[in-house]
Amino acid sequence: MAILVFDMGGSAVKYGVWTGNELTDKGKFTTPKTWDDMKAQLKGVREEVTAELEGVGISAPGAVNAAERQINGISAIPYIHGFDIISELETLFDLPVTIENDANCAGLAEFYQGAGKGFEQAAFVVIGTGVGGTLIHHGQLIRGAHLYGGEFGLMILDQGKTFSQLGTAVQMAWRYCDRMGIDRDTISGEDVFARSESGDPIAAEEVENFYRYLAQGLFSIQFAFDPEVIIIGGGVSAKPGLLAEIEQRLSVMLAAQGLNDFTPLIKLCDYRNDANLVGAAANFKAQS
């Protein structure tokens, strides 16, 4: 039997059917403005699926509290928070429903099917506009006492500024735009990398800052939680040379602290656009 999976994002909701080894029937729709419209869209997708379903797995933003069957915290989809959303969706679909935080889902996908397969302890770091993440210990998500386990983006790195504010390509691009006196929507992180390689000194400075802060964040994660592997996800994971840059900087940081017991293992994610969907299926199977 298959699992219908959804990934709720601030701008779009992606969906597909997980057959046990692949995603089929993939699609997406624009994130609705209201909960009623969201339910109508979700039900419409369910009605189009012909496969026999055992349940529905959902990846969503926010602090998912499975015990209370609701999503706490805040997100770009405010209407999904603060009520028994799981029961309401189970009534809508007439199927069992599980929900997990989107970063946790991406981490689960990598742990069970991707770059983290075969490891017992892993940290998954999602680098987008900000930084999110997941900690997995012996196959279990480490959610923490207040459901903030893996919120690496809140780590303070420099002068009160967080990993999310300093260690992403999006923030790098915004800093570049601010220094150049241009609109932040004008230049992307990819553009800044290209300008740096073409000899732009301001771009080169911001690229160096990006790598420095990224390495600092990963170093802190390694020695705070000591995972076997750190897996990097998010759009920047596709950047050629990213892994070599990180490894070089970590080597310098290890030497500076006199640490020579081991070298942190950093890997790039296998799943990219489908990670949250695959993870939603993995979470459903783990909970069923």
Buried (B, 14 or more C-beta within 10 A) or exposed (E): EBBBBBBBBEEEBBBBBBBEEEBEBEEBBEBBEEBEEBBEBBEEBBEEBEBEBBBBBBBBBBBBBBEEBBBEBEBEBEBBBBBEBBEBBBEBBEBBBBBBBBBBBBBBBBBBBBBBEEBEBBBBBBBBBBBBBBBBBEEEBBBEEEBEBBBBBEBEBBEEEBBBBBBBBBBBBBBBBEEBEEEEEEBBBBBBBEBBEEEBEBBBBBBBBBBBBBBBBBBBBBEEBEBBBBBBBBBBBEBEEBBEBBBEBBEEBBEEEEBEEEEBBBBBBBBBEBBBBBBBBBBBBBBE
